[in-house]
């Protein structure tokens, strides 16, 4: 279980490094305050990594518990857990890219979305937000699809 949470935390840290490159305001105006990381002595990239580690672990815990519950009593349970983890990670990554693409398309089509007043780079903020939302949604959808497909195979 710990390995699943650590894997999710690592994904979160790497994901947030990429999204910070797209939209630093997403972190400066939203995430740093949300995670209590307004300390300016720590470099922004380190704070971004910490946000990703915390958010990834927080999301990885219920996802890992769900995978453990699905794997109960299955032969080859360890292999099942790793396959499920890979499915969830791929779903999160795929939907993060999809969210990024949809966000870009929405901005190109002139969709007006509200952002906090402190945002200076509206485009970057929204792209990072769409990428984050896509990642969370993708992880959940991948877990549900993985569970459904494996239930049919039982």
N, C-alpha and C positions, 0 to 999 in steps of 0.2 A: 504494500500500500504506500509506504514511504517513497518508494521508487517512482510510483505514478504521480505523486504530488510534486516530487522534485523535477520530474520530466515536464510537468505542466508549468512549474515555476521558471524553468529554463526557457521554455517556449515563450512565456510572458516577457521575460527580460529581453530576449532577442527581438520579439515582435515589437516591443516598445521602443527599442533602439531604431528600428526601421520607421515606425510611425513618428518618432520625434524628428527624424530627418525630414519628413514631409510637413509636419506642422508643430513646431515647438510651442506655439501658443496653446495647443490642446493641453499640454502639460503645465505651462506657466500660468494659465488662467483657470485651469480646472483640476487636473490630477494632483499637482503638488500640494495644493490646499486640501484636497480630499484625503490625501494620505499623510497629511501633517509633515510635509517635507519642504517647508518654505525656507529652511536654513540655507542661506546663500554661501556659506563656507564650503559646502559640499558641491563639487562640480555638477552641472546639470545632467550630464550623461550618467553619472553615478546615481543621481536621484531617479532618473528615468529607469535605470536597471532595477532599483529597489522597488519602484512602483510596479514594474513588470513581474518581479519575483513575488511580491505580495499578492497581486491580483491573480497571477497564474496559480499560485498555491491555493488561494481562496476558491478559484474555479475548479482546480484539480481535485480538491478534497471531495466534493459531492460527486464529481464525475468518476473518480476512483472508487468511491463507495458503491456507486451504481454498477460499475463493472465488476466489483467483487461480488455483489449480490447476484448479478447475472451469471457469474462463473461458479457459484456454489453448486457442489455436487457434480460438476462436469468432469469427465475424464480429460486430462491434459489442461487443467485449469490455468496453469501458468502461461501456457501458449495462448490460450483464449484471452487472458488479460492483456498480453502484449499485442495481440492482433486487435483487440478492442482499443487499446491505447493508440496504436498506429492509426486506426480508423478515425478516432476523435481528433488526433493531431492533424491528419490530412484534411479532415472536414473543416477544422478551424482555419488552417492555412488557405485552403481553397476558397472558403467564404470570405476570408479577409481580403484576398485578391479580388474576388467578386464585388465585395463591398466597396473597395477602392475604385473599381471600374464603374460601378453604379453611381458612386459619389461624383466621380469625374464627369460622367454623362449628365447627371442632374445639374451640375454647375455649368456645363456647356450649354444645356438647354435653358439656362437662365432661372432655374429654380431658386427661389429666395428662402433661405432658412435662417432662423434667428441664431445668433451667437452672443456670448457674453460681451459686455461693453469693453473689456480689457483686450479683446482680440484685435490684433493689428493685421494679421494675415488670415483673412476670412477663408480663403481657398484652402490653405494648408490645414487650418483648424478643422474644417468640414471633412476633408479627405482623411485625416487621422481619425476623426470620430466615426466615419463610415467604415473605415478599416477595423476599428475596435469592435463596433457593433457586429460587423460581419463575422469576425473571429469568434465572438461568444455564441452567436446564433449557429455558426457552422459546427462548433464543438457539440452543442446540444442536439442539433439535427443528425450529426454523424452518430452520436450515441444512440439515438432513437432508431435510426436505420439499421445500425449494427445489431441492436437488440431484436428488432423485428425480423431481420434476415436470419439470425441465429435461432430465433424461436420457431421459425418455419422449418428449420433443418433438424430440430430435435426429434 
